[in-house]
Amino acid sequence: MKLTNPKIEKQKAEIGKTKAKIAEFQAKLREQEKVLRNLEDLEIVAMFRNERLSDEHLATLKEDVKDRPKKPHEPPADTEVSSNLIKEEPQNANTEN
């Protein structure tokens, strides 16, 4: 015969719900950070394009940044996203801002 305290079972259920919510929020946070990183990358590419830098110059700058030592608080570079953004064709390349 197994004796179980209803308060213990209720607390275990609450812990389970909380862990599920934490996992959900962690996944949501990862997705939001990914979107933020993409938006920041797009903004950086737009700034470089406004300066009319060539793709070769952008690639050189990217390599320089990749080769420098990382600071402890600096997030790792997302080279896949950065590479894709640099390869994009400029929008409105003939218009002056």
Summary of the structure (lengths in Angstrom):
residues: 97
radius of gyration: 23.5
end to end distance: 79.5
largest distance: 81.9
contacts: 167
relative contact order: 0.08
helix: 69%
strand: 0%
